[in-house]
Amino acid sequence: MAGRVMVDSEADEGHVRSSGVIRFEEGLIRYEGQAGDGWELALSDVVVIGECTNQNGPFADDWFLCFATGPREWYEVSGDAGGYGDFLHELGIRLGEALSPGLFFSTDFASVILWPGELRGRPMFRYAKVTSSSWLMRLLRIPTVEQRLSGEVSALCSEDRAS
């Protein structure tokens, strides 16, 4: 991770870490990236919350909190984002159950659902190696991995949209 690492209290003072800042603001989940990019999302639009990891660490973000909102739609925020600990605590309060991420030390592609409770522990995503469209990636034999919501999560998101 590039940039100066700040503690959560510094992030709350308006500083943006290289992994961004996550918080609740005006009833919305707000993520602000270092480059001014970001997103906002109403908690009521979230169908599934989980975490995932990839092989990008330790020099890039590789652990994420994920919010599925539709059969092919999700938002991610790095576990290294400023305010993450406070945000996760408040999220648990708002959902009425504590969320306990556990993939922090994973060094491979992995995912798990944290909420809703009846799906806790099941995979949030499925991963598949695909042939890269980049000739350089093929030449160097660097695999490309596609990440998609699991069938169970996609179905749940579709049901939620239909109701």
N, C-alpha and C positions, 0 to 999 in steps of 0.2 A: 504494500500500500504506500503510495507516495504522499508526501506532505507531512505536516506536523500532526501528531496524534494528540487529540484533546480529550479531556474527560467530559462526561456528560454535562457537568455544570457549565463548562465553557461553551458547549454547543447551545445551551439554553440562553446564553448571552448574545446570540445572533451570529456566532462564528460558524463557518461551514467547513466540515472536515472533508478530506479528499473522497470519502465514501458518502458524503452528504449528511443530511439531518432529517430525522423522522420525528413527528409529533402529532398530537391532536390539536386542531385549531378550528374554532368556530364549528364544532361538531363534525369536522372532516379529518380523515387521515391525510396528513400532508407530508410529502417527501420533497426535499429540495436538494438537488445535486450541486456539486461544486461549480459546474459550468453554467449554473442558472437554470438547468433543465430540471424537470421534476414532474410530479403529478399530485392530484388530490382525488380522494375517493370517500364516499359516504360509507360508514361501517355497515349500514343497512343494505348496501349493494354487494357485500362480501358473502359468498356462499361457503367457501372453504378457506381455511388458513393452514399453512404448512411451512415447512422449511426444506431447503434443498442445498446441496453442495455440488461442486464440480472439481476439476483438476487444475484450476488456475492458480491456486496458492503455491507458495506463501507470498508471492510478490504482487498479486492482484486479488481482488475480492473473490472469495470462493464459497461463502456461506451466506444464504439469503433467507429472509422471511418472505413468504409469498401469499398473495391474496387472490384467489380465483373468483371471478365475477361472471364468467360466461363459459360456454363449452370450449372455447379456444382463447379465452382472455384471462390473463393474470398480470399482477403487478408484483414487482420484486423490490426489496430494499436490503442492502448489505447489512449483515450482522455487526459490521464495524461502523455503521452510521452513528453520528452523534445523537444522543437522546434515546438510543435503542433500549437500554435497560429500563428507563422510566416509562417509555412508550409501551414496552411489553407488559410491565406491571399494570399500567392503566388499561391496556387492552383486555387483560384478564379480568379486571374489575368490571369493565363494561359488558363483557361476555358472561360474567357470573361464574367463571372457572379459570383457574390459573393455567397458563400455558408454559410448558416446560420443554424448550428446544433441547435436543440432545445430539445433533450431528456436527457440532463445532469442530471436532477433531477428525472428521471424515476427510479423506484425501482423494475420493473418487466420486463419481456421479451417484448420488443417493438422494432420496426424498422421503418425507413422512408427513402425514396429516396430523396437525395439532388440534384442530377444531373443525367441525363439531365433534363432541366427545364420542359419539357412537362410531365415528370413523378413525379415531385416534390410533396412530401406529401403522395405518395402511399407507401404501405408497401414494404420493400426490402426483408424481410424474412417472412417465415411462421414458426410457432412453434407448435409442437405437443408433448404431453406427451406420452412416450413409456415405456414399461416394461423393466426395467434394467436387464442386464445379470448378474449383481452382486447379489449374494444371500444376502450380507450384506445390500445393498441399498434397496432390497425388504423387508428384515427383519425390517429395520428401517423406512420403508415406505417413503423413500426419493424419490421423483419423478425425473425421468430423462426426460429432454426436448431435443427434436431433433430440430435443426435449419437447414432450407434449404432455398435456394433462392426462392422467390415467383415465381409462374408460369409466370407472366408477365416479370420478370427479366430474368428468364431462357430462355424464348422465344426470348427476345431481344438479349441475348448473343449468342444464336444459330444462329439467323439471321445475326449477325455481323460476326460470324465465316464463314458463308456460302458465304458472299460477298467478 
